[in-house]
Amino acid sequence: MKNLMCLISLVLMFGVHTNAHSQIEIFGISWEQDNHKSIVENKGYQCVENTQGGYLCLNKNFSDIAITTEFISFPCELFNGCRSSMHEIRDSIISADVVKSLDYYPPSEALSRPARYCTRGAKGDELCVEDWPPFGTKIVLYKGEYGSGGMSFN
């Protein structure tokens, strides 16, 4: 229960939100920004470029945030959720009125996808809570369709 209260406090402090007029933002990061590395470094992480062109950012506790052009993943250590289940993290995010819902998707070996709870923002970005054994549960902000202009039926 203590971990869940810490998660709710972090969510309220750092901000995870979406509404009809904005993109999803978590830990002060959204796809509208282009300075993800700087924001993460300002939170005490050191980032190094990886071979795929993204960044792996580590803090003094070796907690890692991965930044790519398609997603940004946040480890359970960042939000004190390592002892909480994926379901508890989802419930905490919803209880904090961050998003209205997160839908469950079972793991898929064919797609190399873990079990996850996800929601899509108004601008096509996605927020997921994903279980990555043995690495733990992560919160992942996907670019998704953000910036593509959305559907058109013209």
N, CA and C atoms as an extended XYZ file, in Angstrom:
462
Properties=species:S:1:pos:R:3:atomname:S:1:resname:S:1:resid:I:1 pbc="F F F"
N         0.818       -1.182        0.000 N   MET     1
C         0.000        0.000        0.000 CA  MET     1
C         0.871        1.259        0.000 C   MET     1
N         2.007        1.187        0.736 N   LYS     2
C         2.928        2.327        0.780 CA  LYS     2
C         3.443        2.649       -0.620 C   LYS     2
N         3.790        1.611       -1.404 N   ASN     3
C         4.278        1.829       -2.769 CA  ASN     3
C         3.216        2.475       -3.640 C   ASN     3
N         1.961        2.064       -3.461 N   LEU     4
C         0.885        2.642       -4.264 CA  LEU     4
C         0.692        4.110       -3.937 C   LEU     4
N         0.796        4.465       -2.668 N   MET     5
C         0.667        5.869       -2.279 CA  MET     5
C         1.829        6.693       -2.839 C   MET     5
N         3.023        6.118       -2.859 N   CYS     6
C         4.181        6.802       -3.446 CA  CYS     6
C         3.962        7.029       -4.934 C   CYS     6
N         3.422        6.019       -5.636 N   LEU     7
C         3.156        6.163       -7.069 CA  LEU     7
C         2.153        7.274       -7.312 C   LEU     7
N         1.080        7.294       -6.538 N   ILE     8
C         0.075        8.348       -6.706 CA  ILE     8
C         0.703        9.714       -6.450 C   ILE     8
N         1.546        9.830       -5.426 N   SER     9
C         2.225       11.096       -5.135 CA  SER     9
C         3.117       11.522       -6.295 C   SER     9
N         3.884       10.574       -6.862 N   LEU    10
C         4.753       10.903       -7.991 CA  LEU    10
C         3.949       11.321       -9.214 C   LEU    10
N         2.856       10.616       -9.466 N   VAL    11
C         2.011       10.951      -10.609 CA  VAL    11
C         1.487       12.366      -10.463 C   VAL    11
N         1.012       12.700       -9.279 N   LEU    12
C         0.488       14.037       -9.062 CA  LEU    12
C         1.586       15.098       -9.105 C   LEU    12
N         2.788       14.753       -8.624 N   MET    13
C         3.893       15.702       -8.588 CA  MET    13
C         4.496       15.928       -9.974 C   MET    13
N         4.795       14.857      -10.707 N   PHE    14
C         5.450       14.985      -11.998 CA  PHE    14
C         4.470       15.177      -13.137 C   PHE    14
N         3.257       14.696      -12.968 N   GLY    15
C         2.237       14.877      -13.981 CA  GLY    15
C         2.219       13.791      -15.034 C   GLY    15
N         1.140       13.094      -15.090 N   VAL    16
C         0.839       12.153      -16.157 CA  VAL    16
C        -0.567       12.525      -16.539 C   VAL    16
N        -0.766       13.054      -17.716 N   HIS    17
C        -2.120       13.437      -18.041 CA  HIS    17
C        -2.368       13.429      -19.537 C   HIS    17
N        -3.607       13.380      -19.841 N   THR    18
C        -4.052       13.535      -21.217 CA  THR    18
C        -5.437       14.149      -21.167 C   THR    18
N        -5.748       14.945      -22.136 N   ASN    19
C        -7.121       15.425      -22.284 CA  ASN    19
C        -7.362       15.646      -23.752 C   ASN    19
N        -8.537       16.088      -24.085 N   ALA    20
C        -8.906       16.205      -25.491 CA  ALA    20
C        -8.034       17.208      -26.242 C   ALA    20
N        -7.325       18.079      -25.540 N   HIS    21
C        -6.552       19.120      -26.207 CA  HIS    21
C        -5.049       18.928      -26.109 C   HIS    21
N        -4.588       17.834      -25.509 N   SER    22
C        -3.155       17.680      -25.337 CA  SER    22
C        -2.717       16.241      -25.527 C   SER    22
N        -1.432       16.079      -25.582 N   GLN    23
C        -0.816       14.765      -25.662 CA  GLN    23
C        -0.638       14.221      -24.252 C   GLN    23
N        -0.279       12.959      -24.158 N   ILE    24
C         0.011       12.367      -22.854 CA  ILE    24
C         1.362       12.906      -22.385 C   ILE    24
N         1.440       13.232      -21.111 N   GLU    25
C         2.700       13.673      -20.513 CA  GLU    25
C         2.937       12.851      -19.253 C   GLU    25
N         4.152       12.347      -19.108 N   ILE    26
C         4.508       11.578      -17.919 CA  ILE    26
C         5.914       11.967      -17.487 C   ILE    26
N         6.087       12.156      -16.208 N   PHE    27
C         7.371       12.572      -15.629 CA  PHE    27
C         7.940       13.791      -16.349 C   PHE    27
N         7.049       14.691      -16.770 N   GLY    28
C         7.461       15.920      -17.428 CA  GLY    28
C         7.863       15.755      -18.881 C   GLY    28
N         7.563       14.602      -19.484 N   ILE    29
C         7.972       14.317      -20.859 CA  ILE    29
C         6.749       14.021      -21.722 C   ILE    29
N         6.731       14.585      -22.920 N   SER    30
C         5.681       14.296      -23.903 CA  SER    30
C         6.328       14.277      -25.292 C   SER    30
N         5.587       13.793      -26.274 N   TRP    31
C         6.120       13.754      -27.647 CA  TRP    31
C         6.120       15.115      -28.305 C   TRP    31
N         5.448       16.090      -27.710 N   GLU    32
C         5.464       17.443      -28.251 CA  GLU    32
C         6.849       18.072      -28.092 C   GLU    32
N         7.591       17.621      -27.101 N   GLN    33
C         8.925       18.145      -26.834 CA  GLN    33
C         9.950       17.409      -27.694 C   GLN    33
N        11.082       18.038      -27.897 N   ASP    34
C        12.156       17.365      -28.633 CA  ASP    34
C        13.445       17.267      -27.812 C   ASP    34
N        13.358       17.611      -26.540 N   ASN    35
C        14.544       17.613      -25.682 CA  ASN    35
C        14.437       16.562      -24.576 C   ASN    35
N        14.000       15.355      -24.917 N   HIS    36
C        13.809       14.296      -23.924 CA  HIS    36
C        15.076       14.018      -23.129 C   HIS    36
N        16.193       13.947      -23.812 N   LYS    37
C        17.471       13.660      -23.153 CA  LYS    37
C        17.773       14.719      -22.086 C   LYS    37
N        17.601       15.976      -22.403 N   SER    38
C        17.880       17.067      -21.449 CA  SER    38
C        16.965       16.987      -20.234 C   SER    38
N        15.694       16.685      -20.453 N   ILE    39
C        14.746       16.589      -19.346 CA  ILE    39
C        15.159       15.468      -18.401 C   ILE    39
N        15.519       14.313      -18.961 N   VAL    40
C        15.937       13.169      -18.151 CA  VAL    40
C        17.241       13.478      -17.420 C   VAL    40
N        18.185       14.118      -18.092 N   GLU    41
C        19.456       14.471      -17.439 CA  GLU    41
C        19.236       15.454      -16.298 C   GLU    41
N        18.256       16.340      -16.439 N   ASN    42
C        17.940       17.284      -15.355 CA  ASN    42
C        17.338       16.586      -14.143 C   ASN    42
N        16.907       15.341      -14.293 N   LYS    43
C        16.375       14.552      -13.182 CA  LYS    43
C        17.461       13.685      -12.537 C   LYS    43
N        18.741       13.921      -12.905 N   GLY    44
C        19.855       13.217      -12.271 CA  GLY    44
C        20.338       11.983      -13.027 C   GLY    44
N        19.937       11.822      -14.256 N   TYR    45
C        20.379       10.686      -15.079 CA  TYR    45
C        21.505       11.125      -15.996 C   TYR    45
N        22.391       10.194      -16.343 N   GLN    46
C        23.420       10.437      -17.352 CA  GLN    46
C        23.051        9.594      -18.560 C   GLN    46
N        22.980       10.208      -19.724 N   CYS    47
C        22.548        9.525      -20.939 CA  CYS    47
C        23.715        9.297      -21.887 C   CYS    47
N        23.746        8.108      -22.471 N   VAL    48
C        24.729        7.784      -23.497 CA  VAL    48
C        23.976        7.264      -24.716 C   VAL    48
N        24.489        7.610      -25.888 N   GLU    49
C        23.840        7.165      -27.119 CA  GLU    49
C        24.064        5.666      -27.289 C   GLU    49
N        23.003        4.968      -27.702 N   ASN    50
C        23.153        3.537      -27.966 CA  ASN    50
C        23.334        3.296      -29.460 C   ASN    50
N        23.541        2.070      -29.839 N   THR    51
C        23.847        1.751      -31.236 CA  THR    51
C        22.673        1.966      -32.180 C   THR    51
N        21.446        2.017      -31.650 N   GLN    52
C        20.272        2.249      -32.494 CA  GLN    52
C        19.936        3.728      -32.651 C   GLN    52
N        20.741        4.605      -32.084 N   GLY    53
C        20.523        6.042      -32.233 CA  GLY    53
C        19.722        6.671      -31.109 C   GLY    53
N        19.244        5.883      -30.172 N   GLY    54
C        18.538        6.413      -29.018 CA  GLY    54
C        19.506        6.608      -27.869 C   GLY    54
N        18.962        6.724      -26.666 N   TYR    55
C        19.779        6.936      -25.482 CA  TYR    55
C        19.380        5.969      -24.382 C   TYR    55
N        20.364        5.542      -23.630 N   LEU    56
C        20.135        4.806      -22.399 CA  LEU    56
C        20.617        5.722      -21.293 C   LEU    56
N        19.725        6.024      -20.376 N   CYS    57
C        20.031        6.975      -19.316 CA  CYS    57
C        20.009        6.252      -17.979 C   CYS    57
N        21.079        6.410      -17.203 N   LEU    58
C        21.220        5.743      -15.912 CA  LEU    58
C        21.393        6.774      -14.811 C   LEU    58
N        20.889        6.427      -13.610 N   ASN    59
C        21.152        7.268      -12.448 CA  ASN    59
C        22.100        6.525      -11.515 C   ASN    59
N        22.365        7.087      -10.353 N   LYS    60
C        23.332        6.490       -9.427 CA  LYS    60
C        22.901        5.113       -8.936 C   LYS    60
N        21.603        4.796       -9.017 N   ASN    61
C        21.098        3.485       -8.603 CA  ASN    61
C        21.000        2.514       -9.777 C   ASN    61
N        21.538        2.892      -10.927 N   PHE    62
C        21.504        2.107      -12.158 CA  PHE    62
C        20.084        1.848      -12.648 C   PHE    62
N        19.183        2.728      -12.308 N   SER    63
C        17.827        2.713      -12.828 CA  SER    63
C        17.903        3.304      -14.235 C   SER    63
N        17.332        2.629      -15.232 N   ASP    64
C        17.522        3.080      -16.611 CA  ASP    64
C        16.244        3.568      -17.264 C   ASP    64
N        16.376        4.675      -17.962 N   ILE    65
C        15.319        5.207      -18.817 CA  ILE    65
C        15.841        5.077      -20.240 C   ILE    65
N        15.051        4.424      -21.096 N   ALA    66
C        15.428        4.270      -22.499 CA  ALA    66
C        14.657        5.297      -23.324 C   ALA    66
N        15.377        5.998      -24.198 N   ILE    67
C        14.769        7.001      -25.069 CA  ILE    67
C        15.070        6.613      -26.513 C   ILE    67
N        14.028        6.424      -27.314 N   THR    68
C        14.201        6.174      -28.745 CA  THR    68
C        13.278        7.118      -29.505 C   THR    68
N        13.273        7.005      -30.803 N   THR    69
C        12.362        7.832      -31.598 CA  THR    69
C        10.932        7.310      -31.539 C   THR    69
N        10.718        6.103      -31.017 N   GLU    70
C         9.388        5.496      -30.969 CA  GLU    70
C         8.817        5.335      -29.573 C   GLU    70
N         9.673        5.275      -28.546 N   PHE    71
C         9.173        5.112      -27.183 CA  PHE    71
C        10.174        5.633      -26.163 C   PHE    71
N         9.650        5.876      -24.957 N   ILE    72
C        10.465        6.222      -23.800 CA  ILE    72
C         9.964        5.327      -22.673 C   ILE    72
N        10.870        4.537      -22.079 N   SER    73
C        10.436        3.634      -21.011 CA  SER    73
C        11.011        4.082      -19.674 C   SER    73
N        10.161        3.979      -18.656 N   PHE    74
C        10.498        4.401      -17.307 CA  PHE    74
C        10.464        3.185      -16.392 C   PHE    74
N        11.550        2.931      -15.656 N   PRO    75
C        11.617        1.746      -14.801 CA  PRO    75
C        10.780        1.903      -13.536 C   PRO    75
N        10.418        0.761      -12.952 N   CYS    76
C         9.609        0.779      -11.730 CA  CYS    76
C        10.314        1.503      -10.586 C   CYS    76
N        11.647        1.539      -10.575 N   GLU    77
C        12.380        2.245       -9.518 CA  GLU    77
C        12.059        3.734       -9.517 C   GLU    77
N        11.803        4.300      -10.679 N   LEU    78
C        11.527        5.728      -10.787 CA  LEU    78
C        10.262        6.107      -10.039 C   LEU    78
N         9.243        5.259      -10.084 N   PHE    79
C         7.979        5.590       -9.440 CA  PHE    79
C         7.687        4.704       -8.222 C   PHE    79
N         8.732        4.036       -7.705 N   ASN    80
C         8.628        3.199       -6.508 CA  ASN    80
C         7.553        2.122       -6.669 C   ASN    80
N         7.519        1.499       -7.851 N   GLY    81
C         6.492        0.504       -8.125 CA  GLY    81
C         7.002       -0.906       -8.301 C   GLY    81
N         8.244       -1.173       -7.953 N   CYS    82
C         8.825       -2.496       -8.199 CA  CYS    82
C         8.178       -3.608       -7.378 C   CYS    82
N         7.603       -3.278       -6.274 N   ARG    83
C         6.935       -4.293       -5.452 CA  ARG    83
C         5.438       -4.353       -5.733 C   ARG    83
N         4.976       -3.567       -6.669 N   SER    84
C         3.560       -3.553       -7.032 CA  SER    84
C         3.359       -4.330       -8.320 C   SER    84
N         2.197       -4.929       -8.451 N   SER    85
C         1.884       -5.651       -9.685 CA  SER    85
C         1.514       -4.654      -10.778 C   SER    85
N         1.533       -5.129      -11.994 N   MET    86
C         1.139       -4.312      -13.131 CA  MET    86
C        -0.301       -3.820      -12.929 C   MET    86
N        -1.139       -4.680      -12.403 N   HIS    87
C        -2.535       -4.338      -12.141 CA  HIS    87
C        -2.643       -3.229      -11.094 C   HIS    87
N        -1.838       -3.298      -10.030 N   GLU    88
C        -1.853       -2.270       -8.989 CA  GLU    88
C        -1.375       -0.923       -9.538 C   GLU    88
N        -0.368       -0.952      -10.389 N   ILE    89
C         0.131        0.290      -10.993 CA  ILE    89
C        -0.951        0.901      -11.875 C   ILE    89
N        -1.608        0.053      -12.674 N   ARG    90
C        -2.712        0.532      -13.520 CA  ARG    90
C        -3.792        1.172      -12.659 C   ARG    90
N        -4.196        0.481      -11.587 N   ASP    91
C        -5.242        1.011      -10.712 CA  ASP    91
C        -4.836        2.338      -10.080 C   ASP    91
N        -3.569        2.477       -9.710 N   SER    92
C        -3.090        3.720       -9.102 CA  SER    92
C        -3.148        4.873      -10.088 C   SER    92
N        -2.777        4.618      -11.322 N   ILE    93
C        -2.824        5.668      -12.350 CA  ILE    93
C        -4.262        6.117      -12.585 C   ILE    93
N        -5.176        5.156      -12.644 N   ILE    94
C        -6.593        5.484      -12.845 CA  ILE    94
C        -7.153        6.188      -11.611 C   ILE    94
N        -6.832        5.702      -10.409 N   SER    95
C        -7.315        6.322       -9.163 CA  SER    95
C        -6.856        7.765       -9.025 C   SER    95
N        -5.694        8.068       -9.571 N   ALA    96
C        -5.166        9.431       -9.508 CA  ALA    96
C        -5.766       10.319      -10.608 C   ALA    96
N        -6.750        9.787      -11.334 N   ASP    97
C        -7.411       10.513      -12.435 CA  ASP    97
C        -6.440       10.952      -13.517 C   ASP    97
N        -5.402       10.155      -13.715 N   VAL    98
C        -4.426       10.448      -14.761 CA  VAL    98
C        -5.049       10.168      -16.126 C   VAL    98
N        -5.623        8.996      -16.257 N   VAL    99
C        -6.366        8.602      -17.455 CA  VAL    99
C        -7.642        7.919      -16.995 C   VAL    99
N        -8.605        7.837      -17.874 N   LYS   100
C        -9.880        7.228      -17.501 CA  LYS   100
C        -9.807        5.713      -17.482 C   LYS   100
N        -8.978        5.132      -18.339 N   SER   101
C        -8.890        3.670      -18.392 CA  SER   101
C        -7.571        3.244      -19.027 C   SER   101
N        -7.202        2.020      -18.737 N   LEU   102
C        -6.068        1.363      -19.379 CA  LEU   102
C        -6.565       -0.041      -19.705 C   LEU   102
N        -6.592       -0.391      -20.976 N   ASP   103
C        -7.117       -1.678      -21.417 CA  ASP   103
C        -6.049       -2.755      -21.360 C   ASP   103
N        -6.468       -3.969      -20.989 N   TYR   104
C        -5.542       -5.094      -20.867 CA  TYR   104
C        -5.321       -5.772      -22.213 C   TYR   104
N        -4.058       -6.087      -22.495 N   TYR   105
C        -3.670       -6.864      -23.670 CA  TYR   105
C        -2.783       -8.000      -23.192 C   TYR   105
N        -3.146       -9.235      -23.480 N   PRO   106
C        -2.334      -10.369      -23.015 CA  PRO   106
C        -0.994      -10.407      -23.748 C   PRO   106
N        -0.034      -11.152      -23.214 N   PRO   107
C         1.263      -11.256      -23.892 CA  PRO   107
C         1.099      -11.947      -25.240 C   PRO   107
N         1.978      -11.591      -26.173 N   SER   108
C         1.950      -12.191      -27.502 CA  SER   108
C         3.373      -12.576      -27.897 C   SER   108
N         3.636      -13.865      -27.958 N   GLU   109
C         4.963      -14.322      -28.380 CA  GLU   109
C         5.204      -13.984      -29.846 C   GLU   109
N         4.172      -14.088      -30.659 N   ALA   110
C         4.310      -13.806      -32.090 CA  ALA   110
C         4.749      -12.369      -32.338 C   ALA   110
N         4.271      -11.440      -31.510 N   LEU   111
C         4.621      -10.030      -31.672 CA  LEU   111
C         5.699       -9.579      -30.696 C   LEU   111
N         6.237      -10.509      -29.904 N   SER   112
C         7.243      -10.193      -28.872 CA  SER   112
C         6.759       -9.081      -27.963 C   SER   112
N         5.497       -9.166      -27.544 N   ARG   113
C         4.901       -8.161      -26.667 CA  ARG   113
C         4.606       -8.768      -25.309 C   ARG   113
N         4.902       -8.038      -24.241 N   PRO   114
C         4.582       -8.525      -22.895 CA  PRO   114
C         3.106       -8.269      -22.582 C   PRO   114
N         2.653       -8.790      -21.465 N   ALA   115
C         1.336       -8.412      -20.962 CA  ALA   115
C         1.390       -6.917      -20.676 C   ALA   115
N         0.278       -6.208      -20.957 N   ARG   116
C         0.312       -4.767      -20.767 CA  ARG   116
C        -1.091       -4.183      -20.623 C   ARG   116
N        -1.137       -3.014      -20.029 N   TYR   117
C        -2.341       -2.181      -19.975 CA  TYR   117
C        -1.989       -0.913      -20.734 C   TYR   117
N        -2.850       -0.498      -21.680 N   CYS   118
C        -2.525        0.673      -22.498 CA  CYS   118
C        -3.738        1.568      -22.711 C   CYS   118
N        -3.455        2.823      -23.020 N   THR   119
C        -4.475        3.763      -23.454 CA  THR   119
C        -3.857        4.664      -24.514 C   THR   119
N        -4.685        5.170      -25.414 N   ARG   120
C        -4.227        6.067      -26.473 CA  ARG   120
C        -4.668        7.485      -26.144 C   ARG   120
N        -3.747        8.430      -26.303 N   GLY   121
C        -4.060        9.835      -26.076 CA  GLY   121
C        -4.815       10.430      -27.251 C   GLY   121
N        -5.330       11.614      -27.064 N   ALA   122
C        -6.125       12.295      -28.087 CA  ALA   122
C        -5.330       12.564      -29.367 C   ALA   122
N        -4.006       12.648      -29.266 N   LYS   123
C        -3.180       12.938      -30.444 CA  LYS   123
C        -2.473       11.704      -30.982 C   LYS   123
N        -2.878       10.501      -30.533 N   GLY   124
C        -2.335        9.260      -31.085 CA  GLY   124
C        -1.185        8.642      -30.324 C   GLY   124
N        -0.672        9.322      -29.296 N   ASP   125
C         0.383        8.734      -28.488 CA  ASP   125
C        -0.242        7.699      -27.549 C   ASP   125
N         0.579        6.850      -26.959 N   GLU   126
C         0.070        5.788      -26.104 CA  GLU   126
C         0.841        5.718      -24.794 C   GLU   126
N         0.135        5.381      -23.728 N   LEU   127
C         0.742        5.138      -22.431 CA  LEU   127
C         0.450        3.698      -22.058 C   LEU   127
N         1.492        2.944      -21.710 N   CYS   128
C         1.321        1.542      -21.338 CA  CYS   128
C         2.037        1.236      -20.036 C   CYS   128
N         1.466        0.306      -19.287 N   VAL   129
C         2.107       -0.302      -18.130 CA  VAL   129
C         2.417       -1.715      -18.583 C   VAL   129
N         3.713       -2.074      -18.637 N   GLU   130
C         4.127       -3.348      -19.224 CA  GLU   130
C         4.950       -4.177      -18.247 C   GLU   130
N         4.707       -5.477      -18.284 N   ASP   131
C         5.429       -6.422      -17.438 CA  ASP   131
C         6.541       -7.065      -18.265 C   ASP   131
N         7.797       -6.810      -17.877 N   TRP   132
C         8.961       -7.339      -18.595 CA  TRP   132
C         9.802       -8.213      -17.680 C   TRP   132
N         9.350       -9.451      -17.405 N   PRO   133
C        10.180      -10.334      -16.562 CA  PRO   133
C        11.510      -10.592      -17.245 C   PRO   133
N        12.599      -10.638      -16.578 N   PRO   134
C        12.799      -10.441      -15.139 CA  PRO   134
C        13.111       -8.994      -14.785 C   PRO   134
N        12.908       -8.072      -15.719 N   PHE   135
C        13.314       -6.678      -15.513 CA  PHE   135
C        12.310       -5.862      -14.716 C   PHE   135
N        11.106       -6.362      -14.548 N   GLY   136
C        10.095       -5.647      -13.776 CA  GLY   136
C         9.097       -4.922      -14.649 C   GLY   136
N         8.230       -4.219      -13.988 N   THR   137
C         7.171       -3.477      -14.666 CA  THR   137
C         7.683       -2.093      -15.038 C   THR   137
N         7.374       -1.679      -16.243 N   LYS   138
C         7.789       -0.368      -16.734 CA  LYS   138
C         6.569        0.409      -17.200 C   LYS   138
N         6.661        1.714      -17.142 N   ILE   139
C         5.674        2.577      -17.780 CA  ILE   139
C         6.333        3.041      -19.069 C   ILE   139
N         5.631        2.880      -20.186 N   VAL   140
C         6.210        3.205      -21.487 CA  VAL   140
C         5.314        4.217      -22.196 C   VAL   140
N         5.924        5.288      -22.664 N   LEU   141
C         5.241        6.293      -23.470 CA  LEU   141
C         5.636        6.051      -24.918 C   LEU   141
N         4.670        5.607      -25.724 N   TYR   142
C         4.916        5.333      -27.138 CA  TYR   142
C         4.501        6.525      -27.982 C   TYR   142
N         5.262        6.783      -29.023 N   LYS   143
C         4.896        7.845      -29.948 CA  LYS   143
C         3.624        7.471      -30.691 C   LYS   143
N         3.479        6.206      -31.061 N   GLY   144
C         2.275        5.768      -31.761 CA  GLY   144
C         2.041        6.582      -33.018 C   GLY   144
N         0.854        7.124      -33.137 N   GLU   145
C         0.482        7.934      -34.308 CA  GLU   145
C         0.657        9.434      -34.069 C   GLU   145
N         1.311        9.797      -32.953 N   TYR   146
C         1.478       11.207      -32.640 CA  TYR   146
C         2.206       11.918      -33.777 C   TYR   146
N         1.655       13.044      -34.204 N   GLY   147
C         2.272       13.850      -35.251 CA  GLY   147
C         1.937       13.427      -36.663 C   GLY   147
N         1.138       12.367      -36.825 N   SER   148
C         0.809       11.896      -38.178 CA  SER   148
C        -0.415       12.597      -38.744 C   SER   148
N        -1.088       13.418      -37.944 N   GLY   149
C        -2.253       14.126      -38.427 CA  GLY   149
C        -3.553       13.369      -38.228 C   GLY   149
N        -3.481       12.164      -37.724 N   GLY   150
C        -4.697       11.399      -37.448 CA  GLY   150
C        -5.350       10.848      -38.695 C   GLY   150
N        -6.499       10.219      -38.502 N   MET   151
C        -7.224        9.605      -39.620 CA  MET   151
C        -7.845       10.663      -40.510 C   MET   151
N        -7.951       10.332      -41.774 N   SER   152
C        -8.621       11.206      -42.736 CA  SER   152
C        -9.432       10.346      -43.679 C   SER   152
N       -10.650       10.764      -43.917 N   PHE   153
C       -11.535       10.018      -44.805 CA  PHE   153
C       -11.922       10.848      -46.028 C   PHE   153
N       -11.078       11.791      -46.400 N   ASN   154
C       -11.353       12.636      -47.578 CA  ASN   154
C       -11.079       11.896      -48.854 C   ASN   154
